[in-house]
Amino acid sequence: MKLKNNNKVLSTILRILIACVFIASAILKYIDIEVFDIYIYEHNLFNFAVSSTLTRLLIAAEFVLGILLLTNTLIRFTYIVTYIFLIFFTIYLLLQPYLFDVQLDNCCCFGNAIVLNHTQSIIKNIVLMLLLWGVNIKFYKRRKYELPVFIVLSVVSVAAFMLLNSPDYLYKKIYHSDIRINEEVYQNSLKEINKGSCFQIGNQLVCMYSHSCRYCKKSAVKINAIMKKNNIKHEQVKCIFWDSTDSTDILNFFSENEIEVLEYMQIPSLEFLQITHGIMPLILFSENGKIVKSVNYAELTEKDIVSFLKVE
């Protein structure tokens, strides 16, 4: 009897440990959801809308499994699904270098908070499977309310992860805002700078950035990934930074985010703020120099970019 009780205690400890790993993994990925979105998108299997939806569904599934393990709910079902989950992603990681041209130095298991490379992620999954083997489901009994709890938890988790930080296409429908720029100041700024004429040829994206803005960096990474996948020419995307006395800051903006340097120009801070009304980043859709649309980071969609820049 004593051995059985000790085994149950060990089983409970292992179950809670695995649950905490799953919950932490879901939360940390969600905190850096943009990084995870780009990581999945760069597999070149889906467009950005589908990729960003899948990331949130995956995070929701991981979170639900963690909660079910932690609360000892539907344990037999959860035990099997968790094993399938770990086996599937271990096989994926083993095949990843041969099938996909993506980074291997961070598999985004825990976002950017805990960086695990390709090999470490495989080891992590194997360790979790070994720990899961030590969870004895014979110690747990099914309760009447478990199925309704599972359904409610799943629905709430999916809704929360989809709405708190929505995919761009969903954000546009829920939080659509009419962003206007001061086009008079914008056009005058272009005229005052020698490079201005380059910003007025054909259809272009003009990205209004600050080199130190967190969301400007995320926007630049997102646009860079979309450009690569859809073979968009570099001359179709340009940047305007608010005045920096040292151009090194701007070059670091590109290098630190591992994106290619785009053609850019700088304008005085006051003019920049007058144009954008203080919104950063601001992405302008320019048609022969005339701004036909302006969006912020969250409303920027792959569909809009490709349809605008790849007009026949």
Secondary structure, DSSP 8 states (H G I E B T S, - for coil): -HHHHHHHHHHHHHHHHHHHHHHHHHHHHHHTHHHHHHHHHTTSSS-HHHHHHHHHHHHHHHHHHHHHHHTT-SHHHHHHHHHHHHHHHHHHHHHHHHH----SS---TBTTTB---HHHHHHHHHHHHHHHHT--GGG----TTHHHHHHHHHHHHHHHHHHTT--HHHHHHHH-------HHHHHHHHHHSGGGGGGGSSEEEEEEE-TT-HHHHHHHHHHHHHHHHHT--GGGEEEEEE--S-HHHHHHHHHHTT-----EEEE-HHHHHHHHTT-SSEEEEEETTEEEEEEESTT--HHHHHHHHT--
